[in-house]
């Protein structure tokens, strides 16, 4: 094949250009730390990286959801614990008050303490988490329980419930929701705790032995009820803690998988870059050498 | 046979070598001219005189009978064909590259990420529906989503406008080249009629034909009269001394796509059939590829807006509004006017985060702690979507469906993957064509290129021959001198 100077020059230029293009690509990878910059670099990889990004972002949100749910339920647990202690004390007092040897004055004193403890129960029932009432169902911005002793003239209980029976749901995994609240309707009104307390006070003041004896049973029932609720709550909290742990592990796994796909192996890339640099230098040197001599140098 | 035949032979020899030297110096002078094919002074012996019958003939000298242009026209044909494909792939890959940069995936600022953040903010509202903090962040992130969508779409529209502009410019270039080829045709026809072969003009015309080949796929037909006729899609673009022009006309729009420049013949308004080359690449990329990406992106945006609005309308806000009284979350009839409802942005209580209770309370009362509807909207992220490609209304292409086969995120991801594959493919084609053309160009250069070494060697050869012929004249002169001056008495 006949070789002309144009041909040599073109070949030299094309090869230098090709080498430079390769080098520039590697330089780009080294400075960004990523092997893929746009979809055409590797469409399948890009699709998977996008999917990992979404999953990681989503899991982060679910973790936040779980944290919020747990805080709410911890506040609930604190309130329930307080209630348990109050109810224990009330039972003690009731048993003492049921004794036939008590004087009316002593019974009145006990009645007063029980009345105060009822107030304490109402306070616990009005517990709030970040300004939201936890036992109010959906009406979290209004105080759920108010006590008005006047009501005892016509109603069995002096406590009125202003909330509703709404169940607050949170999502802790795709399409997995938990109901995290105990609504006041179910917790306090259906279980008649306040009613039992009020009746006990009346019974003590009137020294009505039947009422007092009934109250012992009622308070016992209430205690069991609260304990049941605490157990159930504990189970839910345990469950979501397991989910939380799972998310932390998943985050590690997915981050690692994503890194394997899109991050460069620094050692390998540097090595390739150095190799290319040598090739580039060689092509420059030989190009310079081959382009220069011609017959003109030797004709006198 | 005259006495001075020898002188004549030497004279012819000197003239021929001189002519050859001129051709050589022309080659050397044009060694770097693009598109130049080297010329050869073709020498033939002149018609010999008969000598003794059957015992040979007496030569009478040499003549440069042709200054031939060394060019392989079949190679030119091959190169032009490959130039067309290269033009097509190149214009396509440039545009697809730009589209990729618009979408900027994978990244933390792309549509994928912003969409995820949007759904995350609905989760936050479901965690804290009473407060205004989560709602304010939701409105911000929703605005962010809208802005990203609008910005991306605007950039795609800019690319489309750029294509239209490129088309105009390329059509002008085609017309200009056709005009120049026509002029060269006229000159060459004249020269050929006078039995001259103008090598340099032919070179110039070939260079123009190469440039034209990368823009459109025209068929080249050479006639005996020396002109080159160009046909585009069966119709003549250049016929001997006539050039026909192309122009652009805005047409071909429908409800989702504005009228765009199409290429037509100016002489009768019919559409020009262009199937390869840069113009064809631009047209295909605009009308098929870019259109698909824009349509898909727009239907994704509307799918999200519509499903969020519908689900939002099924809830209850903090003021107790339900049903038709609930404000829509997104407003806007067109993608350009899309936005978060300003009423909602001003009054965060209008965000319907709670589920609509059944039966409805009378008078209307809100459930502040209920984030059920916010949760439902957040769950749209995983909701099944069905895609109905037969729908011409882009707003109705993506719908919520229980047995939907994809999700919003998957749909977007699939589009990006398709874009990546298209772009990768066109870049690969481009690289292949570059390699192929390099190889063909090398072959052409090998045949038609000027080798300085060769020309210099030739120069030495012609110079020596010239010197020898001149020396011959000196010898002959001495002989004549003897004959004329010394042969007396």
Interface residues (C-beta under 8 A of the other chain):
Chain A: X1 X2 X3 X4 X5 X6 X7 X10 X11 X14 X36 X38 X39 X40 X41 X42 X43 X44 X46 X47 X49 X50 X51 X53 X54 X57 X58 X60 X61 X64 X65 X68 X69 X130 X131 X132 X136 X137 X138 X139 X140 X141 X164 X166 X168 X169 X170 X171 X174 X175 X177 X181 X262 X294 X295 X296 X299
Chain B: X31 X32 X96 X97 X100 X101 X103 X104 X105 X106 X108 X112 X113 X116 X117 X120 X123 X124 X126 X127 X128 X130 X131 X354 X367 X368 X369 X370 X371 X372 X375 X378 X379 X381 X382 X409 X413 X414 X416 X417 X418 X419 X420 X421 X423 X424 X427 X438 X441 X442 X443 X445 X446 X447 X449 X450 X451 X452 X453 X454 X456 X457 X460
